[in-house]
Amino acid sequence: MTEKLVDMSPSTKEASQQPSQEELETARELVRQARTRGVALTGPQGLLKTLTKTVIETALDEEMSEHLGYDKHESVGRNLGNSRNGKRSKTVLTDSSGDLQIDMPRDRDGTFEPVIVKKRQRRLTDVDEIVLSLYAKGLTTGEISAHFAQIYGAAVSKDTVSRITDKVLEEMQSWSNRPLERVYAAVFIDAIMVKVRDGQVGNRPVYAAIGVDLDGNKDILGMWAGDGDGESAKFWMAVLTDLKNRGVADVFFVVCDGLKGLPNSVNTVWPMAIVQTCIIHLIRGSFRYASRKYWDELSKDLRPIYTATGADAAAAALEALDEKWGTKYPAMIRLWRNAWSEFIPFLDYDVEIRKVICSTNAIESLNARFRRAVKARGHFPTEQAALKCLYLVTRSLDPRGTGQTRWAVRWKPALNAFAITFADRMPAAEDR
């Protein structure tokens, strides 16, 4: 007799089954009757709210009948011991109807455990998921509370919102400590700054890493709240050590933005890993030193460096760049020379590998999502609140999996090249 409540709101995750012709006709008849009586379809006293209340209360009565073993008013239930003991009023929050007051049946023994509306349950359907989604978009607990009051006409206190979002803390901890793949083709690393109120509001770095495994699957490996007010190679050492402790034994390429001291940190953890500076960062850095009117010409002169067939050809192209622009923009030339040892590694590999490791765009897109949520919040009261918000952002990424599919297809040619180039380090399929 027990029925499962189906959320009628547009936010339902799984599409409901198509209604039968008989059900459609019943719905049309209800709408016609409501219009005849002048009853609104939605709103506090609307048809939808009344119908939802009726369906839930009917289901609860059926659950009680199943619990007792006989229907209401049946003579067979006399002198059997446990029996109905009236009803009590309870208010629950629904997506489609806002606050809804329902009558909960009770039994004399107090052993009735309703399923459709459980004891102490105050929210039906996807309210929790809506709260988590809004929090991931950067809304504060007060803004989420105001949103529910405005859209649903229902009261959800700031404390309730905090309790809902705090539910993900255990999940976040489990996610942060989960085992990882033994070998990754590439790991992309970067850090963003968030404002945390610790006595006074200040910048705190949050470190993030994305790994691409040997099947081309992209995975956010973790997030770590750093100390100080800037990115640190020393803290990256701790991050990479954590990844190693979670099972990452080898990485072919670590792609980063050229932080000083980072290559030493990487090679201390994974001695055979190749550290590759993001080419896009170098190009953008070059433009920052040059007048805008020279950007088109400079772009053409930079291209022979990062498209060179090898390190010698790239060095010759850099010399040509120095001869033409060195006097006018010496800092730009110094930028390339300082990053040279981390720039040239990818020049030794096939075009397929070059395409996928030449930039940190993989993690830049994630950071863009992070920054959007951080900007909406302004600052966070604690480090934990910041991590919780960013974790919820990662939780909401690519819900249909289409981005993952496109990514895997794009990486197929590179993975074939990796299998040949790093054949001695490729684990057998059964060991992955």
C-alpha atoms as one frame of an Amber mdcrd trajectory, in Angstrom:
protein
   0.000   0.000   0.000   2.946   2.285   0.547   3.522   4.754  -2.238   6.593
   6.827  -3.008   6.166  10.573  -3.243   6.966  11.952  -6.696   8.117  15.565
  -6.843   6.028  17.553  -9.288   8.462  20.482  -9.560  10.568  21.256 -12.667
  13.713  20.543 -10.673  13.039  16.797 -10.473  16.207  15.025 -11.550  14.637
  12.050 -13.291  11.931  12.517 -15.852   8.604  11.126 -14.661   6.757   8.513
 -16.668   4.347   9.716 -19.343   0.798   9.940 -17.903  -1.849   7.644 -19.309
  -4.843   8.947 -21.237  -7.064   8.259 -18.238  -4.749  10.260 -15.953  -4.670
  13.153 -18.403  -8.462  13.202 -18.600  -8.696  13.181 -14.789  -6.299  16.127
 -14.609  -8.291  18.054 -17.218 -11.488  17.425 -15.269  -9.909  18.711 -12.065
  -8.732  21.861 -13.840 -12.216  22.410 -15.346 -13.852  22.023 -11.942 -11.380
  24.432 -10.353 -12.059  27.065 -12.973 -15.798  26.599 -12.630 -15.574  27.180
  -8.869 -13.146  30.084  -9.352 -10.301  28.267  -7.587  -6.737  29.229  -8.568
  -4.476  26.486  -9.908  -1.478  27.656  -7.850  -0.980  29.806  -4.775  -1.710
  29.350  -1.053  -5.251  27.976  -1.605  -4.707  26.715  -5.138  -5.680  23.401
  -6.681  -2.090  22.135  -6.841  -1.546  22.662  -3.119  -4.874  21.053  -2.191
  -4.212  18.104  -4.506  -0.714  17.596  -3.088  -2.104  17.612   0.449  -4.813
  15.108  -0.505  -2.372  12.722  -2.208   0.083  12.774   0.709  -2.601  12.308
   3.369  -4.226   9.475   1.393  -0.851   7.746   1.091  -0.290   8.153   4.849
  -3.693   6.600   5.593  -2.791   3.664   3.358   0.530   3.261   5.178  -1.340
   3.177   8.502  -3.737   0.534   7.177  -0.791  -1.583   6.089   0.877  -1.122
   9.491  -2.253  -2.162  11.446  -3.379  -4.859   9.031  -6.887  -3.484   8.429
  -8.536  -0.471   6.837 -10.172   2.355   8.726 -13.569   1.507  10.312 -13.228
  -2.215   9.485 -14.796  -4.391  12.198 -11.974  -6.895  11.923  -9.747  -4.428
  13.731 -11.750  -4.411  16.952 -10.008  -5.773  20.040  -6.795  -6.528  18.133
  -4.683  -4.341  20.389  -3.074  -1.515  18.418  -5.418   0.888  16.593  -5.656
   4.384  15.153  -5.286   7.234  17.618  -6.341  10.346  15.730  -4.070  12.710
  13.814  -1.695  15.557  14.445  -0.937  18.544  12.250   2.517  18.972  10.705
   3.964  21.560   8.324   6.441  20.463   5.647   8.186  22.342   2.875   7.633
  21.209  -0.733   9.118  22.439  -4.004   5.815  22.768  -5.844   3.530  24.094
  -3.109   5.719  25.832  -0.548   4.662  25.269   3.086   2.079  22.487   3.286
   0.087  21.559   6.392  -0.795  17.863   6.521  -2.540  15.625   9.053  -0.305
  12.784  10.229  -2.150   9.646  11.471  -1.058   8.139  14.816  -1.445   4.712
  16.416  -1.978   3.938  20.117   1.250   1.962  20.525   3.359   4.652  18.850
   4.989   2.090  16.551   3.849   3.607  13.231   6.849   4.706  11.118   5.553
   6.600   8.059   7.609   6.415   4.874   6.210   9.122   2.617   6.698  11.754
   5.341   9.102  10.382   7.929   9.101  11.344  11.587  10.866  14.668  12.168
  11.088  15.206   8.399  10.382  18.848   7.544  11.323  18.996   3.887   9.918
  16.913   1.036  11.480  16.482  -2.423  14.577  18.385  -3.604  14.789  21.342
  -1.248  18.213  20.228   0.012  19.579  19.927  -3.526  18.260  23.403  -4.388
  19.981  24.844  -1.321  23.289  23.144  -2.211  23.032  24.329  -5.815  22.427
  27.942  -4.768  25.277  27.767  -2.242  27.584  26.450  -4.980  26.672  29.489
  -7.091  27.956  31.731  -4.319  24.760  32.802  -2.544  25.035  33.372   1.196
  22.778  31.568   3.680  20.766  34.773   4.100  20.296  35.159   0.333  19.179
  31.533  -0.003  16.666  32.032   2.818  15.318  35.158   1.087  15.145  33.264
  -2.227  12.864  30.599  -0.733  10.651  33.232   0.847  10.319  35.067  -2.470
   9.947  32.135  -4.873   8.199  29.504  -2.756   6.528  31.655  -0.108   8.170
  29.384   2.463  10.414  30.111   5.422  13.832  28.445   5.446  16.004  29.974
   8.158  19.699  30.755   7.737  20.472  28.136  10.382  18.544  25.521   8.388
  20.484  26.444   5.238  23.753  26.092   7.175  22.717  22.661   8.493  21.848
  21.512   4.967  25.174  22.648   3.512  27.073  21.197   6.471  25.774  17.762
   5.449  28.327  17.747   2.628  31.309  18.158   4.987  31.591  14.419   5.648
  31.147  13.723   1.939  33.828  16.331   1.144  36.231  14.723   3.621  35.686
  11.295   2.077  36.174  12.764  -1.423  39.422  14.475  -0.357  40.866  11.201
   0.987  39.701   8.810  -1.738  42.282   6.531  -3.427  43.553   7.696  -6.818
  44.932   6.046  -9.965  48.487   4.722  -9.822  49.650   6.524 -12.986  48.407
   9.714 -14.648  49.336  10.922 -18.111  49.192  14.545 -16.933  48.367  16.502
 -13.810  47.413  20.177 -14.140  47.933  22.305 -11.034  47.059  25.877 -10.097
  45.891  27.981  -7.154  43.271  30.693  -6.757  42.923  33.322  -4.066  39.840
  33.566  -1.856  39.093  36.102   0.853  38.658  34.628   4.343  37.736  36.577
   7.463  40.254  35.409  10.057  40.228  38.326  12.475  40.361  40.524   9.412
  39.600  39.759   5.774  42.645  38.593   3.844  43.643  36.549   0.800  44.171
  32.811   1.239  45.338  30.461  -1.538  43.309  27.378  -2.410  45.325  24.803
  -4.374  43.648  22.518  -6.929  44.820  19.659  -9.148  43.232  17.926 -12.130
  44.519  14.567 -13.343  44.043  12.838 -16.688  44.391   9.068 -16.428  45.605
   6.633 -19.064  42.076   6.201 -20.427  41.649   9.931 -20.989  39.309  10.479
 -18.023  39.629  13.857 -16.329  39.242  14.007 -12.556  39.578  16.761  -9.960
  42.071  15.174  -7.590  41.509  17.512  -4.685  41.511  20.987  -3.158  43.753
  22.193  -0.354  43.518  25.400   1.680  46.972  26.927   1.943  48.543  29.219
   4.480  49.981  32.681   3.976  48.683  35.165   1.439  50.219  33.747  -1.736
  50.988  30.582  -3.705  53.980  28.659  -2.372  56.196  25.955  -3.902  56.722
  24.626  -0.379  52.994  24.080   0.099  52.781  22.461  -3.342  55.284  19.913
  -2.019  52.772  19.006   0.702  49.942  18.811  -1.850  51.865  16.532  -4.210
  52.978  14.357  -1.296  49.322  13.952  -0.327  48.538  12.800  -3.880  51.400
  10.297  -3.697  50.128   8.998  -0.354  46.710   8.450  -1.952  48.219   6.129
  -4.542  49.691   8.265  -7.352  53.043   6.567  -7.991  53.963   8.229 -11.293
  52.968  11.174 -13.485  54.290  11.746 -16.999  53.723  15.532 -17.114  52.936
  18.128 -14.446  51.650  21.278 -16.142  51.822  24.495 -14.126  52.072  28.274
 -14.424  55.831  28.592 -13.793  55.953  29.287 -10.045  59.556  29.614  -8.853
  60.769  26.503  -7.031  57.856  24.351  -8.193  59.917  22.040 -10.474  62.059
  21.001  -7.480  58.933  20.228  -5.455  57.511  18.110  -8.284  60.712  16.151
  -8.896  61.166  15.471  -5.198  57.812  13.666  -5.162  57.906  12.155  -8.687
  61.548  12.084  -9.899  60.634  11.053 -13.463  57.856  13.603 -13.956  58.399
  16.283 -16.600  57.464  19.797 -15.463  55.908  21.806 -18.282  55.257  25.536
 -18.020  51.974  26.705 -19.514  52.702  28.260 -22.924  49.554  30.384 -22.767
  50.802  32.025 -19.550  54.104  32.902 -21.259  52.322  34.413 -24.255  49.958
  36.420 -22.064  52.914  37.570 -19.964  54.665  38.758 -23.122  51.673  40.860
 -24.126  51.563  42.478 -20.687  54.998  43.981 -21.320  54.211  45.208 -24.828
  52.141  48.108 -26.110  48.777  47.015 -27.447  49.491  48.425 -30.903  52.310
  45.870 -31.323  50.334  42.804 -30.228  49.542  41.495 -33.722  53.152  41.824
 -34.859  54.466  40.366 -31.614  52.093  37.404 -31.874  53.602  36.483 -35.250
  57.135  36.748 -33.847  56.341  34.567 -30.827  54.775  31.778 -32.857  58.081
  30.339 -34.213  59.254  29.784 -30.625  56.423  27.540 -29.401  55.867  25.818
 -32.770  59.563  25.015 -33.294  60.538  21.477 -34.244  62.956  21.261 -31.328
  64.807  23.109 -28.595  67.569  24.403 -30.938  65.077  25.855 -33.391  63.146
  27.438 -30.514  66.371  28.989 -29.143  67.128  30.476 -32.562  63.599  31.933
 -32.715  64.076  33.434 -29.246  67.329  35.060 -30.365  65.487  36.582 -33.321
  62.822  37.867 -30.938  65.535  39.352 -28.712  67.185  41.151 -31.648  63.882
  42.741 -32.710  62.210  43.466 -29.373  64.924  43.109 -26.699  65.855  46.776
 -26.591  62.241  47.951 -26.355  60.929  45.208 -24.014  63.857  43.566 -22.150
  61.543  42.247 -19.373  59.633  40.197 -21.961  62.816  38.484 -23.137  63.857
  37.859 -19.529  60.452  36.212 -18.924  61.147  33.628 -21.632  64.753  32.999
 -20.591  63.786  32.472 -16.930  61.126  29.923 -17.938  63.201  28.274 -20.683
  64.095  25.025 -18.923  60.414  24.383 -18.113  59.234  25.628 -21.534  61.254
  23.381 -23.843  60.305  19.839 -22.619  57.155  19.571 -24.728  59.151  20.360
 -27.898  60.642  16.842 -27.720  57.259  15.168 -28.221  54.724  14.516 -30.961
  52.224  17.167 -31.978  49.421  15.136 -30.324  51.162  15.377 -26.950  52.068
  19.032 -27.448  48.439  19.964 -27.999  47.239  18.617 -24.653  50.108  19.699
 -22.368  50.953  23.138 -23.724  48.565  24.969 -21.390  46.746  24.789 -18.069
  43.397  25.534 -19.754  42.033  22.328 -18.217  42.298  23.765 -14.720  41.750
  27.382 -15.777  38.159  26.494 -16.723  37.668  25.018 -13.250  39.176  28.123
 -11.654  36.774  30.279 -13.667  33.857  28.444 -12.026  35.526  28.838  -8.643
  36.060  32.571  -9.151  32.433  33.066 -10.182  31.238  31.565  -6.894  33.898
  33.382  -4.862  33.054  36.718  -6.482  29.365  36.269  -5.668  30.202  35.674
  -1.999  32.846  38.371  -1.610  34.496  36.678   1.364  33.999  33.656   3.632
  33.739  33.556   7.432  36.056  30.540   7.702  38.418  28.427   5.634  35.974
  25.523   5.903  33.153  27.649   4.451  35.350  28.506   1.457  36.260  24.863
   0.812  32.624  23.820   1.210  31.530  26.325  -1.438  34.272  25.268  -3.871
  33.538  21.578  -3.282  29.877  22.162  -4.141  31.044  23.839  -7.363  33.001
  20.693  -8.305  29.976  18.584  -7.352  27.788  20.463  -9.832  30.159  20.284
 -12.822  29.190  18.415 -15.993  26.002  16.754 -14.653  25.256  14.979 -17.944
  28.811  13.832 -18.610  28.990  15.441 -22.064  32.118  17.426 -21.145  33.872
  14.274 -19.954  32.976  12.515 -23.207  34.334  15.373 -25.353  37.491  15.483
 -23.248  38.161  11.738 -23.617  37.694  11.914 -27.405  40.095  14.857 -27.631
  42.740  12.942 -25.687  42.641   9.713 -27.711  45.404  10.688 -30.200  47.596
  11.938 -27.319  47.077   8.731 -25.326  48.292   6.680 -28.285  51.410   8.847
 -28.430  51.881   8.485 -24.648  51.649   4.685 -24.961  54.584   4.704 -27.418
  56.710   7.440 -25.834  56.324   6.193 -22.242  56.005   2.473 -23.014  58.425
   1.523 -20.226  56.298   3.378 -17.642  52.851   2.341 -18.867  51.276  -0.172
 -16.467  49.481  -3.214 -17.823  45.731  -2.807 -18.274  44.957  -5.164 -15.383
  47.168  -3.088 -13.034  45.378   0.196 -13.631
